[in-house]
Amino acid sequence: MAIDYKINQAISVEQFIAVLNESGLGERRPVDDIECVRGMLEHNNLCVTAWDNNQLIGVARSMTDFHYACYLSDLAVAKDYQGQGVGKELLIITQKQLGPHCKLILIAAPAANDYYQSIGFSHNPRCWTLAPEQSIKS
């Protein structure tokens, strides 16, 4: 099986939702909100994809300045392809696009903590989030 990897190849909302659902990540993403998903695709600035023939099987979607920080917001690989190194290769290609001082940052799904640790990521407990329904306190 030869997997093709592409950088910033346009993908459709439907293809993205399919790989999110096929990976299990769809449970944690707004896959029923087409406009939100469309915005997720239109406003990333680094997207590495994996293809088996013409089928999208993996996505590493990021926002970055390419010099200091790269926030990896999605790493999704269809379950039939998990455990074959596709996710790791998506991350390797993502990292190669970044400058020499740029950190790769992500918030892992709870079930993925062991995976990220096993491939060399360091755990950082200082992440903070503010949900859309919350406001900055005065």
Number of C-alpha atoms within 10 A of each C-alpha: 5 7 15 14 19 15 15 13 12 11 14 13 18 13 13 23 20 16 21 25 19 18 21 14 19 17 10 10 15 14 19 10 9 13 12 14 18 15 11 16 19 12 10 16 14 23 23 22 30 24 16 14 11 8 11 21 28 29 27 23 23 23 15 18 13 18 13 13 16 22 17 21 16 19 22 26 28 20 14 10 15 15 10 10 11 23 21 17 16 24 19 12 17 21 16 9 14 19 14 11 10 16 16 18 16 18 14 16 9 7 7 11 13 11 12 14 11 10 10 8 14 10 12 9 6 5 7 5 6 8 6 6 5 8 8 5 4 3
